[in-house]
């Protein structure tokens, strides 16, 4: 397996890293565990992606030190028509049901709608 490629995106005074490569899903737990003060990990995905990769990501997260097990999963419907505030509200409700706080980490597993909706929910829940 090749080493993952890491690209740093510079946004003025802030930056973040993007990693691309094989096997990253099975090691995502160690990446998340490296963050400070995580209280809970919440995985947001859709049924199609969850069936393909969800178990790998959950197992990796649950094996990482400091991450509460089991990792909660919030499934959202697939398709652009589900990029709505109602979908975001469903994520909010689940985060609150789980006792999520400002130190909970939301992980988007999927692209497009999943990434957009999970990112928006993560940035705005409890704010």
C-alpha angles and dihedrals in degrees: 000000000000123000113264118258113240121202122186115214112207117209104177107278092357131065139176136194128239119199122202124185151089121304097015094128091062091051100042091103092067091049092051093043088058090067118096126257100354112179099181141352119227120189117209116195144133127255095257096052093038091057091052103039111002098097092051092052095043092049091050093049094045091051092054119097117255097018115118115239134254098041110224118236125206113194118202126189119267120247142062092267088069094061090105141124088249089063090047089050089054089055091047090052093051093046090052093045088055092052092250117177137182089288095058114112120219115208119198113211105190137030138256110018094015093052094044097046096040091047093050092046092048092050094049110031111109092002 
